[in-house]
Amino acid sequence: MTDDPHIYGFDTLQIHAGSRPDPATGARQTPIYQTTAYVFKDADHAAALFNLQEVGFIYSRLTNPTVAVLAERIAALETGEGAVCCSSGHAAQIMAMFPLMGPGRNIIASTRLYGGTVTQFSHTIKRFGWSAKFVDTDDLDAVKAAVDDDTRAIFCESIANPGGYVSDLDALARIAEDAGIPLIVDNTSATPYLCRPIEHGATLVVHSTTKYLTGNGTVTGGAVVDSGNFNWSANDKFPSFSQPEPAYHGLKFHETFGHLAYTFHSIAIGLRDLGMTMNPQAAHYTLMGIETLSLRMERHVENAMKIAAWLETHPAVEAVTYAGLPSSPYKDRAARICPRGAGALFTVGLKKGYDACVRMVDSLELFSHVANLGDTRSLIIHSASTTHRQLTAEQQVAAGAAPNVVRLSIGIEDADDLMADLDQALTKANS
Ligand SMILES: *Cc1c(COP(=O)(O)O)cnc(C)c1O
């Protein structure tokens, strides 16, 4: 099939994009190409591949046919030009920033992010000489003011952890465009079924495929999708693309590969030298999951709406953050940025505070207490005592992970069963 997203709809692309019957056997399902290396036709073929003059398979640290099908499928669903798959969502974040950054460079990052991302950005990237300035991305003036000559990207989540708040992608994309830098959007919690950040001006989209894209809680993985829309040569901020690359005889990635410059660079330099490669088994599990993405997301959203509305009226509950609720200050923005629903992730504040949260988490039977989200199973976590534990009290509150707050990731079980489980746990929490 052709993978043109303007010809096929989302439900078709999630099953077919990137895959063809196996040329050797006719196998209809994508085989797991469990191989490290690929035989060259001859010495000239090998040389052309190594010079990037011809595209093909050399070694599975760079490319693998099973992983390539997944990369193409995610790119198609996100309306991107190309994508690379990585070993985890966190690897994808480093891979996304790698060609943009250098010692002394910074990114502007939203204060509302996955807890592990806050830690990666606050501490670990400093080892590379990179830094992040955390800004409330709802304060557009503060975002503008934070951009300086060393800023190389703005980073946010479409539906942001842990509260399920929706970021104003169009407004952030305009600020990034004026500054001549890309907007990077982590679209893990929304998935391309609910939100397509490239349509709102994002240059790069990152995913933890560990979550909804796989959907069954079996493997970790990540992806970076390139819109292909950014002019890397418009200013001198991105020498990785605009200047000669010494490791490839002075080849200029943007000049040579045009719209695919970012994707080629991520494979030829990023995966080659950082080695954060997805393995073909992981790609297989994610390909199994992604075939039913739209069906799952519809049920996730339907259940989340029901449960959030019910929780809002529960006597033990102080507040519910779900952006799909009529009471949410994000309701209109959610309808604009993610018209098919505001996801299935939100937080619940309990009137009786930290201890009640701990009792609730310990009393649930159907909900699993895990550091994960976006599974078919319903999940819960008390962020302040786990994922957001390393953060200061101010950072916890800014991130929406205050001590009296639990985060729910609503699964696709029967909503009535989930509400019954929450009700008995809330009753115990409140006693
Ligand atoms: C889980 C997650 C990550 C990190 O992904 P891993 O696959 O766990 O490395 C990043 N961002 C968001 C929004 C996530 O939910």
PDBQT file of the ligand as one rigid body, heavy atoms in Angstrom, charges set to zero:
ROOT
HETATM    1  C1  LIG A 501       6.795   7.004  30.405  1.00  0.00    +0.000 C 
HETATM    2  C2  LIG A 501       6.995   8.340  29.850  1.00  0.00    +0.000 A 
HETATM    3  C3  LIG A 501       8.254   8.777  29.440  1.00  0.00    +0.000 A 
HETATM    4  C4  LIG A 501       9.495   7.920  29.570  1.00  0.00    +0.000 C 
HETATM    5  O1  LIG A 501       9.369   6.793  28.751  1.00  0.00    +0.000 OA
HETATM    6  P1  LIG A 501      10.090   5.399  29.083  1.00  0.00    +0.000 P 
HETATM    7  O2  LIG A 501       9.642   4.526  27.967  1.00  0.00    +0.000 OA
HETATM    8  O3  LIG A 501       9.610   4.953  30.420  1.00  0.00    +0.000 OA
HETATM    9  O4  LIG A 501      11.557   5.683  29.073  1.00  0.00    +0.000 OA
HETATM   10  C5  LIG A 501       8.361  10.044  28.914  1.00  0.00    +0.000 A 
HETATM   11  N1  LIG A 501       7.294  10.849  28.804  1.00  0.00    +0.000 NA
HETATM   12  C6  LIG A 501       6.066  10.450  29.184  1.00  0.00    +0.000 A 
HETATM   13  C7  LIG A 501       4.910  11.387  29.023  1.00  0.00    +0.000 C 
HETATM   14  C8  LIG A 501       5.869   9.195  29.717  1.00  0.00    +0.000 A 
HETATM   15  O5  LIG A 501       4.642   8.806  30.101  1.00  0.00    +0.000 OA
ENDROOT
TORSDOF 0
